[in-house]
Amino acid sequence: MGLDTRIGCAGWSIDRQSAPRFPGDGSHLQRYAAVLTAAEINSSFYKPHQATTYARWAASVPADFRFSVKLPRSISHDQKLVDIDELLARFAAEAGTLGDKLGCVLVQLPPSLTLQPAVADDFFARLHDSFDCMLACEARHGSWFSDEATELLRRHRITRVIADPPAGQPGIYVPTTDLVYARLHGSPRIYYSSYDEAYLDQVAAYLKDRSGWCIFDNTASGAALPNALELLDKVRTQSQSKTT
């Protein structure tokens, strides 16, 4: 698949329609991780999880599986990235028990948060001090898509998220690292709409020669897992055609 492509969902619930693709015993996570290679932990945004919970999740998945963990809203939304040492230390201690199964930390910023270069510079430095995995940022205010923001993200090796539908992004997506982190929220109805085959063909083509993540967040009506499976099939077919 691609160069190193991870396809998954925000969470690992298995709906009845998709269940035949996930046979066998075990928890939903164990069955999910036998087919897909990534999952985004969104619940960490809303509430902390015990270190033992993260460790149990890590022990439930194969060696090549990776989690992306969403930064708590207490840091991104409540504190707006300022005075966050204690909160960040707690989050790092908890999520860090994922060990080598921690593939990415996702930062989603509120639509009202404008770029303050000095604040962002300090925050991303602290984030790198706390985690040695991939770091991705989904900003939703137009100031985070300026040339100044692009240079700042590149300097700190922060992958700018490709979001659908995009929020705050004027014009064409400008990457900030060699990695991809796509979050597909559902369109036209965010969190609900399923993606059609033509759109998934475009996503597969985009991922073809790129490394990174593609996470489906259109979970509200159960569209995420069928979309992820369809994209997985397309990317695998694409990869097989390259080797034959």
C-alpha positions in Angstrom: 0.0 0.0 0.0 1.5 3.3 -1.0 5.0 3.9 0.4 3.8 3.5 4.0 0.0 4.1 4.0 -2.1 3.7 7.1 -5.9 3.6 6.7 -8.3 3.6 9.6 -11.1 5.3 11.5 -11.7 7.5 14.4 -12.4 4.7 16.8 -12.7 1.0 16.1 -16.4 0.2 16.4 -17.5 -2.6 14.0 -21.0 -2.1 12.5 -23.2 -5.1 11.5 -22.7 -4.4 7.8 -18.9 -4.5 8.0 -18.7 -7.4 10.5 -18.1 -10.2 7.9 -14.8 -8.5 7.1 -13.7 -8.9 10.8 -14.2 -12.6 11.6 -12.9 -14.3 14.7 -13.1 -13.8 18.4 -11.8 -11.0 20.6 -12.7 -7.5 21.3 -13.7 -5.0 18.6 -10.2 -3.5 18.7 -8.5 -6.9 18.3 -10.7 -7.8 15.3 -10.4 -4.3 13.8 -6.6 -4.4 14.1 -6.4 -7.7 12.3 -7.6 -5.9 9.1 -6.7 -2.2 9.4 -3.4 -0.8 10.4 -4.4 2.4 12.2 -7.0 4.0 14.5 -7.4 7.5 15.8 -8.2 7.8 19.5 -10.6 10.7 19.5 -11.9 10.2 23.0 -8.7 11.5 24.5 -9.8 15.0 23.3 -12.7 14.9 25.6 -11.4 13.1 28.7 -8.2 11.6 30.0 -7.6 7.8 29.9 -5.6 5.9 32.4 -2.1 4.8 31.4 -3.2 1.2 32.0 -6.0 1.7 29.4 -3.5 2.8 26.8 -1.2 0.0 27.7 -4.1 -2.5 27.3 -5.0 -1.1 23.9 -1.3 -1.4 22.8 -1.2 -5.0 23.9 -4.4 -5.8 21.9 -3.0 -5.0 18.5 -0.3 -6.5 16.2 3.2 -5.2 16.1 2.7 -3.2 12.9 -0.5 -1.4 14.2 -0.3 2.3 15.2 -2.6 4.6 17.1 -3.0 8.3 16.5 -4.0 10.1 19.8 -5.8 13.4 19.8 -4.4 16.1 22.0 -6.8 17.0 24.9 -9.1 19.9 24.4 -8.0 21.2 27.8 -4.7 22.1 26.0 -5.9 23.2 22.6 -9.3 24.8 23.3 -9.3 25.7 27.0 -5.7 26.9 27.5 -5.2 27.8 23.8 -1.7 26.3 23.9 -0.6 28.5 26.8 0.5 27.5 30.3 0.1 23.8 29.5 3.1 22.2 31.1 1.2 20.2 33.7 -1.6 19.2 31.3 0.9 18.1 28.6 3.0 16.1 31.1 -0.1 14.2 32.2 -1.2 13.5 28.6 2.3 12.3 27.7 2.6 10.1 30.7 -0.8 8.5 29.8 -0.5 8.2 26.1 3.1 7.3 26.3 2.2 3.9 27.6 1.2 3.0 24.1 5.0 2.6 23.5 5.9 1.9 19.9 2.3 1.6 19.0 2.0 5.4 19.3 2.3 6.6 15.7 1.1 10.2 15.8 -0.2 12.9 18.1 -3.0 14.9 16.5 -3.5 18.6 17.4 -6.9 20.0 16.4 -7.3 23.7 17.0 -10.5 25.6 17.5 -11.8 27.7 14.6 -11.4 30.9 16.6 -7.7 30.3 17.5 -5.5 32.6 15.4 -1.9 32.0 14.8 0.3 33.6 17.4 3.8 32.7 16.2 5.6 32.9 19.6 2.9 30.8 21.3 2.9 28.2 18.5 6.7 28.1 18.4 6.9 27.4 22.1 4.0 24.9 22.1 5.4 22.8 19.2 8.9 22.7 20.8 7.3 21.4 24.0 5.3 18.9 22.1 8.4 17.5 20.4 10.1 17.3 23.9 7.2 15.2 25.0 6.7 12.9 22.0 9.1 11.4 19.5 6.4 10.2 17.0 4.8 12.0 14.1 3.0 15.2 15.0 0.0 16.6 12.9 -2.0 19.7 13.2 -5.5 20.4 12.0 -5.9 24.2 12.3 -9.2 25.8 11.3 -8.5 29.5 11.2 -7.3 31.1 8.0 -4.2 32.6 9.7 -2.8 29.1 10.1 -2.6 28.8 6.3 -0.4 31.8 5.7 3.2 31.6 4.5 4.4 32.4 8.0 2.4 29.5 9.4 3.6 27.1 6.7 7.3 28.1 7.5 6.6 27.6 11.2 5.1 24.2 10.8 7.9 23.1 8.5 10.5 24.3 10.9 8.9 22.2 13.7 8.3 19.2 11.4 4.5 19.3 12.0 2.4 17.7 9.3 -0.5 20.0 8.2 -3.7 17.9 8.1 -5.7 17.6 4.9 -9.3 17.9 6.0 -12.5 17.3 4.2 -14.4 19.5 4.3 -11.6 22.0 4.8 -12.0 24.7 7.4 -10.2 28.0 7.3 -8.1 26.9 4.4 -8.0 29.3 1.5 -7.1 27.8 -1.9 -4.9 24.8 -2.5 -3.5 22.6 0.3 0.2 23.3 1.0 2.1 20.4 2.7 4.5 21.1 5.5 6.3 17.7 5.7 6.8 14.7 3.4 4.0 12.8 5.3 0.3 12.9 4.8 -2.4 13.0 7.5 -5.9 13.2 6.0 -9.0 13.4 8.1 -12.2 12.8 6.1 -15.1 14.0 8.1 -17.8 13.3 5.6 -19.3 15.6 2.9 -21.7 17.2 2.3 -23.0 16.4 5.8 -20.0 16.5 8.1 -19.6 13.4 10.3 -22.5 11.6 8.5 -22.1 11.5 4.8 -20.5 8.5 3.1 -17.9 9.0 0.3 -18.7 7.8 -3.1 -16.5 5.6 -5.2 -15.2 8.4 -7.4 -14.0 10.3 -4.4 -12.3 7.3 -2.9 -10.6 6.6 -6.3 -9.1 10.2 -6.0 -7.9 9.5 -2.5 -6.3 6.2 -3.5 -4.5 8.0 -6.4 -3.3 10.7 -4.0 -1.9 8.2 -1.5 -0.3 6.1 -4.2 3.2 7.5 -3.9 2.9 9.0 -0.4 3.4 7.9 3.1 1.1 8.8 6.0 -2.4 8.4 7.4 -5.9 8.5 6.1 -8.5 8.6 8.9 -12.3 8.5 8.3 -14.1 10.5 10.9 -17.6 10.2 9.3 -18.6 7.9 12.1 -22.0 9.4 13.2 -24.0 7.2 10.8 -21.5 4.3 10.5 -20.0 5.4 7.2 -16.4 5.5 8.3 -15.6 1.8 8.4 -17.2 0.8 5.1 -15.3 3.8 3.5 -12.0 2.7 5.1 -12.4 -0.8 3.9 -13.3 0.3 0.3 -10.2 2.6 0.3 -8.1 -0.2 1.6 -9.2 -2.5 -1.2 -8.5 0.2 -3.8 -5.0 1.0 -2.4 -4.1 -2.7 -2.3 -5.3 -3.3 -5.8 -3.3 -0.3 -6.9 -0.2 -1.6 -5.1 -0.6 -5.1 -6.6 -0.9 -3.7 -10.1 2.5 -1.9 -9.7 4.2 -5.2 -8.9 2.8 -7.3 -11.7 
